[in-house]
Amino acid sequence: MSFTCQTNHHLCQLVEAVSGSSGISTERLRQLLPCGSCHGSESQVLALSGVRLGSHERRILLAAAMADHNHRVVPSPASGRSAAEAHRRAQRKLAGAGLVSLKQVLTGNGRLRRKTGVRLTPLGQAVVEKVGEELAAGKPIRWQKYQPALVSDVRRPLDELVASFKEAVEDYRNMIRF
């Protein structure tokens, strides 16, 4: 099966390398591929040059769960409708930039409530590690200064990507058997 990379429009090397990926729908392949650690990460890093992070975005980035942890609910700093909307807007902005992933989680002791959990993506975690002091201090972030380091932190070698994708395909195949 051939699959075209959404970033560079070449045939995806991972799909070509993993023989078990044939017979899986294109949409499911897109979900299984580790694009955030491949060419997609480079385009996301380059797209950061136009992103300005306000106080809400900085607070969310610093409080979000790490990339390898479960999603964490980051509460709004103030009560009220406008504060809640500003908080949701900041979460969506960070997700659109590829810095966090959002997921509905159930919270509460006696009454279960559905809230939005936040987890850093690999790119988001690299950003927090590289510019965490600037985020906390509220200083402007000069993205061009950090772009080469961010690309090298996020992009993984091809053999690691193939192994990760192969494992994801095998897990998916085992899941649909049951």
N, C-alpha and C positions, 0 to 999 in steps of 0.2 A: 504494500500500500504506500502511496506517496502522499505527503502532507507538506503544504507550503508554509514556511515560517511567516508569521504575521508581521515581523519586523523587517527582515531583509528580503523577503519574497523569494528565497531559494528553497530547495527541498530541505526539509528538516532532517538533520543527520541522526537524531535520536530515533525517529520513527523508522528510518532506513536500517538502523543498527539492531533494533529489537524485533525479532521475528514474530513474537506473539502479539504484536500490535495490530496485525491484520484482522479484519472482522469486527473491529470496534468502531463505533460511529465517530464521525468527525468531531461532533460536539463533546463526546466523552473523552476522545484523545486530547482535545484542547484542555479539558479539566485535569487530565493526568500528567500532562507535560510540565516539566519544571522550568517554564519560560522565564520566570522571575530570576533565575540564576543563569540564564543563557543570554542570547542577543537581546531579549526583551529588557533585561536589566540595564543595558547600555542606553537604550532609548529612554528609559525612565529617568536615569541619572541626567541625561542631557536635557530632558524636559523640566528638571528642577530649576534651571536657571531663571525661569520666570515666576517661580513660586515665592510668595512672601508669606511668612508665618507670623500671624498675630498672637496675642497672648493666649487665646483659647487653644489654638493649634499647638503652641509650645507646651502648654500645660498637659494636653492630651498625649502628646508624644512622650513626654517625660514620665507620665503615669501609666501608660499602656503596658500590657503584658509583653514579655519578650517573645520572639518569633517561635520558639519551641515550647511555649506554655499555652495553657487554655486562655480563651478570651476573658478579659477582666472588665467589669463595669467601671467606667471613670465617671464619677458624679459631676454634675454641673456645679460651678463654684457658688452660684447664688440661686435662690428660689425665684419663681415667677416665670411667666410665659415667654417673655422676651429673652431671658437668660437661657432658658431651655432650648429655644430656637437657635440662638447663637451657638450653643454647645453642639446641637445636631448639625448645623451648617459647617462647623469646624471639623466634625468627624467626617462628613461627606467630602469636604475639601481634601483632607488627608488621604482618604480612601481613593479619591480620584487621582491623586498624585502618586499612588502606589506605595505610600508610606505605612499604611495600616490596613488591616482587614477588619471588617465589621461582621458581627454575627449576633442574632437574637439569642439571649440566654435567660434562663429562669432564675429569679432571685427571690428571697424572702423566707422567713421562718414559718409563720403560720399561713400567710396568704402568698401564693405564688404570683409573681408579677414578671412580665416579659420586658426586658431592658436590652439595650444595645451594648454588647461587649466589644472591646477593642483589643487588638493584638498587633504588634509591630510585624511588618513583613521583613524579609531579610534586608531589603533596602532601607526600611525605616530603622531597623536596629543598627545598621552601619551609620546612618545619619546621626542617630543619638550618640553612638560611640565617638564619632568624629567631631561633632559640633555641639555636644551636650552642654558645655560651659557657656557657649554663646546663646543656646536656647534658654538656659536658666537665667542668664543675665539680661536677656531681652535685646542683645546686640544684633545688628543686621548681619545676615549670613551671606557671604560672598561665595556663591555656589561654584564658580569657575575654579576657585582655589582648591576645592575639595573633590571635583569631578574625577580626576584620575584615580585617587585613592578609593573613592566610593565604587567605581567600576571594578577595580581589582579586588575589593572586599566582597562584592556581591557575586561576581561571575565565578562559577566553579569550572574546573577542568572537564573536558569532554568525557573522560572515563568515569568520573563521579556522576555526571549527568546521566550517562547511559545506565549505570548501575541503579540510580534512583528511579529512573523511568521504568526499567525492567521490573523492579520490585513493585512499583505502582500498578503495572499491567498485570503482574501475577496476582497481586492482592485483589484486583478488580475481577479477574477471571475466577478466582476462588469464591469471591462473594456472589457472583451470578450463578454459580453451580448450585448453591443452596437455596 
